[in-house]
Amino acid sequence: MNAEIIAVGSEMLTQDRVDTDSLWLTGKLNDLGVEVKQKMIVGDDRDRLAAAIAAALDRVPVLILTGGLGPTEDDVTREAVAQALHRRLLFSQEICDWIEARFKRFGRQMAEINKRQAFLIDGAEALPNPNGTAPGQWIDMPGGMLILLPGPPRELKPMFDDHCLPRLKERLPQAFIRTRFFRAAGIGESDLDAIIAPIYKPYTNPVTTILAAEGDVQVHLRAQCSTAEEAESLVEELGAKILSALGQRVYSTNGDPLEVAVGHMLCARQATLAVAESCTAGLLGGRVTEVPGSSAWFLGGFQVYGTAMKTRLLGLDEKLVDGHGVVSEAVACAMADSARDRTGATYALSITGEAGPESATAGIEPGTVWIGVATPEGVDAKMFRFPSGRSRVRLFAVQTALNLLRLRLQ
């Protein structure tokens, strides 16, 4: 069973608003085995919204609209649905009396404009709203259903849980969705897809989705079946093949970020970590300390953005820095080695590079980063050239440093 969600309201098309309702509703529908195939936002334009509703009803049996049920002229959801279904709007005195009584409970008089909220689409059933003045509406359709919900989450969520979920459970065929979620590092999105595409392409169920961020690639598997056992079997079968193909590139099978995976590995070895950062200036340490309980394995670090701080805090030899340059293998190794020595940590990571947009170091291109790893066995460093963009370079550097440590621990 498939569904679509339409969020209504011109304010949702501005840069300051995020449609959180559809995210929450998607989770609820997935729990019922319903796959959300499309979400869209439509502004306060009755004709445009009516066209979107009619088109969606041609595609899916379950359509949910959120927002646009208020009392003002720009709340057009009721009118747009009536237009799309070629039905009348019918005034309900019972709903009007309920809205008026709600105002009286708060010592206020209902404005005439609130009567607009008492109109029901012909054939719709009103959904009570104890948290606001906008009742929802439920419309049974041939082979499906259309649901109108208020936009504010404090009104939408209890209305859906109390009045929509029971109806959906009665009407929908039993279905189950099961997922797998892998995260990989040290490989680009296109390279990863080249490896696993021959594996997942023969499958129409589960559906495979690949998402990429700076130094992190996610693989999502999603199976929809009539039984939980069948869905679980499908994602397990495909997931095992993908895991085998990707090998040690996969660092998480439960959605945990890389810093959590590294923390678990350090704890398992009763080992500790320190960092020394130049171009990332504390970003690595901040990322690590976002993990609850990281104090058990993270000792601290050094923000040594300028050359003077590298010599003063880490004790680097000025001749070493002058001779090799601040962005160099020698400096990265010295930074990691000193951080490990001065903190007593088992392992240490260092980052030094040019984040850009312009280089402050002669002969060094923006995006060039050296990452050092100090271990009980010794210290070494690797050079990377990350895609341009100051923020991206810094994010890539942190992710790559954590992954280098993960590979050493692994």
C-alpha positions as CSV (number, residue, x, y, z in Angstrom):
1,M,0.0,0.0,0.0
2,N,1.3,3.4,-1.0
3,A,0.6,6.9,0.2
4,E,1.4,10.5,-0.5
5,I,1.5,13.6,1.8
6,I,0.8,17.2,0.9
7,A,1.8,19.9,3.3
8,V,-0.3,23.0,2.6
9,G,0.8,26.6,3.3
10,S,2.8,29.3,1.6
11,E,4.8,29.8,4.8
12,M,6.2,26.2,4.3
13,L,7.9,27.4,1.1
14,T,10.0,29.9,2.9
15,Q,13.6,29.2,4.1
16,D,12.7,29.5,7.7
17,R,10.1,26.6,7.9
18,V,10.6,22.9,7.8
19,D,7.8,20.4,7.2
20,T,8.3,18.2,10.3
21,D,4.7,16.8,10.1
22,S,5.4,14.7,7.0
23,L,8.5,13.2,8.7
24,W,6.5,12.1,11.7
25,L,3.6,10.8,9.6
26,T,5.9,8.8,7.4
27,G,7.2,7.0,10.4
28,K,3.6,6.2,11.5
29,L,2.6,5.0,8.1
30,N,5.7,2.9,7.7
31,D,4.8,1.2,11.0
32,L,1.6,0.1,9.3
33,G,3.5,-1.2,6.2
34,V,2.5,1.8,4.1
35,E,5.2,3.2,1.8
36,V,5.2,7.0,1.4
37,K,6.0,7.5,-2.3
38,Q,5.9,11.2,-2.5
39,K,5.7,14.4,-0.3
40,M,5.1,17.8,-1.6
41,I,4.5,21.3,-0.3
42,V,1.8,23.5,-2.0
43,G,1.2,27.1,-1.2
44,D,-2.1,28.8,-0.5
45,D,-3.4,28.5,-4.0
46,R,-6.7,26.8,-4.3
47,D,-6.5,25.8,-8.0
48,R,-3.0,24.6,-7.7
49,L,-3.7,22.6,-4.6
50,A,-6.9,21.1,-6.1
51,A,-4.9,19.9,-9.1
52,A,-2.2,18.4,-6.9
53,I,-4.9,16.5,-4.9
54,A,-6.6,15.1,-8.0
55,A,-3.3,14.0,-9.4
56,A,-2.2,12.3,-6.2
57,L,-5.5,10.4,-5.8
58,D,-4.9,9.0,-9.3
59,R,-1.6,7.6,-8.1
60,V,-2.2,6.3,-4.5
61,P,-5.0,5.0,-2.4
62,V,-4.0,7.0,0.7
63,L,-3.5,10.8,0.6
64,I,-2.9,12.9,3.7
65,L,-3.1,16.7,3.7
66,T,-1.7,18.8,6.5
67,G,-2.4,22.4,7.2
68,G,-4.7,25.0,5.6
69,L,-7.7,24.2,7.9
70,G,-7.6,27.5,9.8
71,P,-10.2,30.3,9.7
72,T,-8.6,32.8,7.5
73,E,-9.0,33.4,3.7
74,D,-5.6,31.9,2.9
75,D,-6.7,28.5,4.5
76,V,-7.8,26.9,1.3
77,T,-7.5,23.1,2.0
78,R,-11.3,22.5,2.5
79,E,-12.2,24.4,-0.7
80,A,-9.4,22.8,-2.7
81,V,-10.5,19.2,-1.7
82,A,-14.1,20.0,-2.5
83,Q,-13.0,21.3,-5.9
84,A,-10.8,18.3,-6.6
85,L,-13.6,15.8,-5.7
86,H,-16.4,17.9,-7.3
87,R,-18.3,17.9,-4.0
88,R,-20.1,20.6,-2.0
89,L,-19.0,22.1,1.3
90,L,-21.7,21.7,3.9
91,F,-22.0,23.9,7.0
92,S,-22.2,21.9,10.3
93,Q,-24.0,23.7,13.1
94,E,-22.8,21.1,15.6
95,I,-19.1,21.9,14.8
96,C,-19.8,25.6,14.9
97,D,-21.4,25.3,18.3
98,W,-18.4,23.2,19.5
99,I,-15.9,25.9,18.3
100,E,-17.9,28.6,19.9
101,A,-18.0,26.7,23.2
102,R,-14.3,26.3,23.1
103,F,-13.8,30.1,22.8
104,K,-16.2,30.6,25.7
105,R,-14.1,28.2,27.9
106,F,-11.2,30.6,27.5
107,G,-13.3,33.7,28.1
108,R,-13.4,34.8,24.5
109,Q,-16.0,35.4,21.9
110,M,-15.8,33.5,18.6
111,A,-15.1,35.7,15.6
112,E,-17.4,35.4,12.6
113,I,-14.5,34.1,10.5
114,N,-14.2,31.0,12.6
115,K,-17.4,29.7,11.1
116,R,-15.3,28.8,8.0
117,Q,-13.9,25.9,10.1
118,A,-17.4,24.4,10.5
119,F,-17.7,23.5,6.8
120,L,-17.3,19.8,6.0
121,I,-16.7,18.3,2.5
122,D,-19.8,16.4,1.5
123,G,-19.3,12.8,2.6
124,A,-16.5,13.6,5.1
125,E,-16.5,12.7,8.8
126,A,-15.2,15.3,11.2
127,L,-12.2,14.4,13.3
128,P,-12.3,16.0,16.8
129,N,-9.6,18.4,17.7
130,P,-9.3,19.0,21.5
131,N,-6.2,21.1,21.1
132,G,-7.4,23.6,18.6
133,T,-10.4,25.0,16.6
134,A,-9.7,23.2,13.3
135,P,-11.4,19.8,13.1
136,G,-9.8,17.2,10.8
137,Q,-11.8,15.4,8.1
138,W,-11.8,11.8,7.0
139,I,-13.1,10.9,3.6
140,D,-13.5,7.3,2.5
141,M,-12.8,7.0,-1.2
142,P,-13.3,4.1,-3.7
143,G,-10.3,1.9,-2.9
144,G,-8.7,4.4,-0.6
145,M,-9.0,7.3,1.8
146,L,-8.3,11.1,2.0
147,I,-7.3,12.6,5.4
148,L,-7.2,16.3,6.3
149,L,-5.2,17.2,9.3
150,P,-4.4,20.5,11.0
151,G,-0.8,21.8,10.6
152,P,0.3,22.5,14.2
153,P,2.1,19.3,15.5
154,R,0.4,19.6,18.9
155,E,-3.0,19.2,17.1
156,L,-2.0,16.9,14.3
157,K,-0.2,14.2,16.3
158,P,-3.0,13.3,18.8
159,M,-5.6,13.6,16.1
160,F,-3.8,11.1,14.0
161,D,-3.0,8.7,16.8
162,D,-6.5,8.8,18.3
163,H,-8.7,8.9,15.3
164,C,-6.8,8.0,12.1
165,L,-4.6,5.1,13.2
166,P,-7.6,2.9,14.3
167,R,-9.3,3.5,11.0
168,L,-6.2,2.8,9.0
169,K,-5.6,-0.4,10.8
170,E,-9.2,-1.5,10.1
171,R,-9.1,-0.6,6.4
172,L,-5.5,-1.4,5.2
173,P,-4.3,-4.8,4.2
174,Q,-1.7,-6.1,6.6
175,A,1.8,-5.2,5.4
176,F,5.2,-5.0,6.9
177,I,8.3,-2.8,6.2
178,R,11.7,-3.9,7.3
179,T,14.9,-1.9,6.7
180,R,18.7,-2.2,6.8
181,F,21.0,0.8,7.2
182,F,24.7,0.6,6.5
183,R,27.3,3.4,6.7
184,A,30.6,3.3,4.9
185,A,33.7,5.4,4.9
186,G,36.9,5.7,2.8
187,I,35.0,5.3,-0.4
188,G,33.1,7.7,-2.7
189,E,29.4,7.3,-3.6
190,S,30.1,6.4,-7.3
191,D,32.8,3.9,-6.4
192,L,30.5,2.3,-3.8
193,D,27.7,2.1,-6.2
194,A,29.9,0.5,-8.8
195,I,30.6,-2.3,-6.3
196,I,27.1,-3.0,-5.1
197,A,24.9,-2.0,-8.1
198,P,25.2,-5.5,-9.7
199,I,24.1,-6.9,-6.4
200,Y,21.0,-4.8,-5.8
201,K,19.8,-4.2,-9.3
202,P,18.1,-7.6,-9.7
203,Y,16.0,-6.8,-6.6
204,T,12.8,-4.7,-7.0
205,N,12.1,-5.5,-3.4
206,P,14.0,-4.5,-1.3
207,V,14.5,-1.0,-2.7
208,T,18.1,0.3,-2.3
209,T,18.9,4.0,-1.8
210,I,22.4,5.5,-1.6
211,L,23.0,8.8,0.2
212,A,26.4,10.6,0.4
213,A,27.8,13.2,2.7
214,E,31.4,14.4,3.4
215,G,33.4,11.2,3.7
216,D,30.3,9.2,4.6
217,V,28.1,7.0,2.3
218,Q,24.9,5.5,3.5
219,V,23.1,2.5,2.0
220,H,19.4,2.1,2.9
221,L,17.5,-1.2,2.1
222,R,13.7,-1.2,2.4
223,A,11.5,-4.3,1.9
224,Q,7.7,-4.2,1.9
225,C,5.9,-7.5,2.3
226,S,2.7,-9.1,3.5
227,T,4.5,-10.8,6.4
228,A,7.2,-9.6,8.7
229,E,9.2,-12.8,8.2
230,E,9.3,-12.3,4.4
231,A,10.3,-8.7,4.7
232,E,13.0,-9.5,7.2
233,S,14.3,-12.3,5.0
234,L,14.6,-10.1,2.0
235,V,16.6,-7.3,3.7
236,E,18.7,-9.9,5.4
237,E,19.5,-11.7,2.1
238,L,20.4,-8.5,0.2
239,G,22.1,-6.9,3.2
240,A,24.4,-9.9,3.7
241,K,25.5,-9.7,0.0
242,I,26.2,-6.0,0.2
243,L,28.1,-6.3,3.5
244,S,30.3,-9.0,2.0
245,A,31.1,-6.9,-1.1
246,L,31.9,-3.7,0.9
247,G,33.9,-5.5,3.6
248,Q,35.8,-3.3,6.1
249,R,34.5,-0.1,4.4
250,V,31.3,-0.5,6.4
251,Y,31.6,0.9,9.9
252,S,28.0,0.8,11.1
253,T,25.0,-1.4,10.6
254,N,22.7,0.3,13.0
255,G,23.0,4.0,11.9
256,D,25.6,5.0,14.4
257,P,28.0,7.7,13.2
258,L,31.7,7.1,12.8
259,E,32.7,8.7,16.1
260,V,30.5,6.2,18.0
261,A,31.9,3.2,16.1
262,V,35.5,4.4,17.0
263,G,34.5,5.0,20.6
264,H,33.2,1.4,20.9
265,M,36.4,0.0,19.4
266,L,38.6,2.1,21.8
267,C,36.5,1.0,24.8
268,A,36.8,-2.6,23.8
269,R,40.6,-2.2,23.9
270,Q,40.6,-0.1,27.0
271,A,42.4,2.5,24.9
272,T,42.3,6.3,24.8
273,L,42.5,9.0,22.2
274,A,43.9,12.5,22.0
275,V,43.9,15.0,19.1
276,A,45.9,17.9,17.7
277,E,44.2,20.1,15.2
278,S,45.3,22.9,13.0
279,C,42.9,23.7,10.1
280,T,39.9,22.0,11.8
281,A,40.5,24.0,15.0
282,G,38.6,21.8,17.4
283,L,36.1,20.3,15.0
284,L,37.4,16.8,15.5
285,G,37.4,17.1,19.3
286,G,33.9,18.6,19.2
287,R,32.7,15.7,17.0
288,V,34.1,13.1,19.4
289,T,32.7,14.8,22.5
290,E,29.2,14.7,21.1
291,V,29.2,11.0,21.9
292,P,27.7,10.4,25.4
293,G,30.3,8.7,27.6
294,S,33.2,9.8,25.4
295,S,35.1,10.9,28.6
296,A,35.9,7.2,29.1
297,W,38.2,7.1,26.1
298,F,38.8,10.7,24.9
299,L,41.5,12.5,27.0
300,G,41.4,15.9,25.2
301,G,43.3,17.8,22.5
302,F,45.2,20.8,21.3
303,Q,43.9,23.6,19.0
304,V,47.1,24.8,17.4
305,Y,45.8,26.9,14.5
306,G,48.9,29.1,14.2
307,T,52.6,28.1,14.0
308,A,53.4,29.7,17.3
309,M,50.9,27.5,19.1
310,K,52.3,24.4,17.5
311,T,55.7,25.1,19.0
312,R,54.4,26.5,22.3
313,L,51.7,23.9,23.2
314,L,53.0,20.8,21.3
315,G,56.7,21.6,21.5
316,L,57.3,21.3,17.8
317,D,60.8,22.3,16.7
318,E,60.6,25.6,14.8
319,K,63.3,24.3,12.4
320,L,61.1,21.3,11.6
321,V,58.1,23.6,10.8
322,D,60.3,26.0,8.8
323,G,62.1,23.3,6.9
324,H,59.1,21.2,5.9
325,G,56.2,23.7,6.0
326,V,53.3,23.7,8.3
327,V,51.2,21.5,5.9
328,S,53.5,18.5,5.6
329,E,54.0,14.9,6.5
330,A,56.7,15.8,9.1
331,V,54.5,18.3,10.9
332,A,51.5,16.0,10.9
333,C,53.6,13.2,12.4
334,A,55.1,15.5,15.0
335,M,51.8,16.9,16.0
336,A,50.2,13.4,16.5
337,D,53.3,12.1,18.3
338,S,53.5,15.0,20.7
339,A,49.7,14.9,21.4
340,R,50.0,11.2,22.3
341,D,53.2,11.8,24.4
342,R,51.8,14.9,26.3
343,T,48.4,13.4,27.2
344,G,49.5,9.7,27.7
345,A,46.8,8.6,25.3
346,T,47.0,5.2,23.5
347,Y,46.3,6.8,20.1
348,A,46.5,10.4,18.8
349,L,45.2,12.0,15.6
350,S,46.5,15.2,14.0
351,I,45.2,17.4,11.2
352,T,47.0,20.1,9.4
353,G,46.1,21.6,6.0
354,E,44.7,24.4,3.9
355,A,40.9,24.6,4.1
356,G,40.8,27.5,1.7
357,P,39.2,29.2,-0.1
358,E,42.8,30.6,-0.7
359,S,46.0,29.1,0.5
360,A,48.2,30.8,3.1
361,T,51.0,28.4,2.4
362,A,53.1,28.8,-0.8
363,G,52.9,25.8,-3.1
364,I,50.0,24.2,-1.2
365,E,46.6,23.9,-3.0
366,P,43.5,24.6,-1.0
367,G,41.9,21.3,0.1
368,T,45.3,19.7,0.8
369,V,45.3,18.1,4.3
370,W,47.8,15.9,6.1
371,I,46.4,13.5,8.7
372,G,48.7,11.9,11.3
373,V,48.1,8.8,13.4
374,A,50.2,8.0,16.4
375,T,49.9,4.5,17.9
376,P,52.0,2.4,20.3
377,E,53.8,1.0,17.3
378,G,54.8,4.4,15.8
379,V,53.5,7.3,13.9
380,D,52.8,8.1,10.2
381,A,50.7,10.5,8.1
382,K,48.8,10.5,4.8
383,M,48.0,13.4,2.5
384,F,44.5,14.0,1.1
385,R,43.1,16.4,-1.4
386,F,39.5,17.1,-0.6
387,P,36.8,18.8,-2.7
388,S,36.9,22.6,-2.5
389,G,34.9,24.6,-0.1
390,R,36.2,25.6,3.3
391,S,33.5,23.8,5.3
392,R,33.6,20.7,3.2
393,V,37.4,20.4,3.5
394,R,37.1,20.6,7.3
395,L,34.3,18.0,7.4
396,F,36.1,15.6,5.1
397,A,39.3,16.0,7.2
398,V,37.5,15.1,10.4
399,Q,35.7,12.1,8.9
400,T,38.8,10.8,7.2
401,A,40.9,11.1,10.4
402,L,38.3,9.1,12.4
403,N,38.2,6.5,9.6
404,L,42.0,6.1,9.6
405,L,41.9,5.4,13.3
406,R,39.0,2.9,12.8
407,L,41.1,1.0,10.2
408,R,44.1,0.9,12.5
409,L,41.9,-0.4,15.3
410,Q,40.2,-2.9,13.0
